[in-house]
Amino acid sequence: MAVQRRYDLINRLFTWGLDERWRRQAARECLKERPEQLLDLCCGTAGLALRLVGMSSGSTMIVGIDFSLPMLEIAREKAKHASMSERVALVHGDTAALPFPDGHFDCIGISFAFRNLTYKNPLALRYLNEVLRVLRPGGRFVLVESSQPTSRLIRKLFHLYMRWYVSRLGHLLSGNRGAYRYLAESASRFYTAEELRNLMLEVGFSKFSSRRLALGTVAIHVATK
Ligand SMILES: C[S@@+](CC[C@H](N)C(=O)[O-])C[C@H]1O[C@@H](n2cnc3c(N)ncnc32)[C@H](O)[C@@H]1O
C-alpha cells in the first residue's frame, strides 16, 4: 500500500503541483459537450473523477473504474471526505472486460494511465476495443498523458528529469524502485502526438486532436468514435 498511500503526494512533487491543473483542464475538455454518462477509466485515487463531480451538475452520472483495490480504497476515502460519495460510483474492474453495456458512455476520460494500458502492453488493442465498445457513436475519449516535446533539447531535458529526479525520488518516497523506474522509462519512450494519432485512427476512432501543455511534456488528446 506504500505507493498508493503516497501516490498523490509524489505526483504533486514530480509535477510541481501542476498535475492537478492538467486534470482540471482534462475535466473541462470531458465536459465540453455536456455528457450525461461519463467514465474515469483507470481512475486510481479518483483525481479526475472528483474534478468531474465538482465541475458538473447533479444530472451527470460519473463512474470511476480501476483494477487496484488499494487505489479504490483511497478514492472512496477522498470522495467521502469531499462529501461527493453520492455523485460518483467507484467500480472495481479491468479495462480488458469493462462491466458496462455497448455505447453506454458519452465521454471517457483517462488521466496519466493511458501509458500503462498501451506502453509495451500486449493487451493494448483489447483495451482500446473495449473503450470503443462502451463509448456511444460520436462519443469522446479524452486523454491527459505525458508526451514527447517536439524540441530535441527540451525532450532531452525531460528524459533526464524523468530518469534522474522522478525515478530516484519516487523510489525514495514510496520504497518501490520498480514502479518509478517503469514510470521514467515509459514516459521517456512513449508515443509522440503524431504516433498516437496514427494508433487511434487505426483502431477505429474517426477524429483525433491534441493540445500540448508544459512545453510539450504533457498533452491532452481527444479521440472521437
Ligand atoms: C498512474 S495511475 C493513474 C491514476 C489516476 N488516473 C490519476 O490521474 O492519478 C494508473 C492507474 O491505472 C490503473 N490500471 C492500470 N491498468 C489497468 C487496467 N487494465 N484496468 C483498470 N485499471 C488499470 C492502476 O491500478 C492505477 O490506478
The ligand as an ORCA input file, in Angstrom:
! r2SCAN-3c Opt
* xyz 0 1
  C      -0.590      6.086    -12.927
  S      -2.088      5.609    -12.203
  C      -3.200      6.928    -12.695
  C      -4.351      7.077    -11.740
  C      -5.278      8.261    -11.972
  N      -5.994      8.162    -13.203
  C      -4.583      9.600    -11.847
  O      -4.905     10.522    -12.591
  O      -3.762      9.762    -10.953
  C      -2.586      4.278    -13.230
  C      -3.825      3.554    -12.746
  O      -4.271      2.667    -13.757
  C      -4.773      1.501    -13.148
  N      -4.784      0.446    -14.171
  C      -3.729      0.016    -14.909
  N      -4.116     -0.935    -15.773
  C      -5.449     -1.109    -15.578
  C      -6.433     -1.956    -16.177
  N      -6.098     -2.832    -17.117
  N      -7.706     -1.842    -15.769
  C      -8.053     -0.992    -14.765
  N      -7.160     -0.182    -14.148
  C      -5.883     -0.242    -14.556
  C      -3.823      1.280    -11.979
  O      -4.374      0.443    -10.996
  C      -3.606      2.713    -11.493
  O      -4.536      3.078    -10.513
*
